[in-house]
Amino acid sequence: MTAVSSPWISTWVEVCAVDSIPLEGGVAALVHGAAVAVFRTYDGTVYAIGNVDPFSGASVLSRGIVGSRGDAPVVSSPMYKQAFDLRTGQCLDDASVSVATYDVAIMDDHVRVGSAREVP
């Protein structure tokens, strides 16, 4: 099991057991007051991004279609089908749009999500 993680996060919110997230699926969680979508890709990597679709304003990205575009793991919004890179939050269909990304850690087979990452 692999996870995207960062050493500078000190406050983690336990979301669920890793196995509660279907492969190539997602779940929604409230983390530090924000709606977050947590995904598990086919290879078992877990990612977290903002759950609100910036094009529709609906909190639905956790219900999107998980896959890849080239080497990028993506989720396609169930609303208008824009693809978001799970690593960066960048919309691959409109470079001017992105969603927040969150640090993720797997501890004792449970997914924990930290604060939103700062945009470089």
Buried (B, 14 or more C-beta within 10 A) or exposed (E): EEBBBEEEBEEBBBBEEBEEBEEBBBBBBEBEEBBBBBBBBEEEBBBBBBBBBBBEEBBBBBBBBBBBEEEBBBBBBBBEEBBBBBBBBBBBBEEEBBBBBBBBBBEEEBBBBBBBBEEE
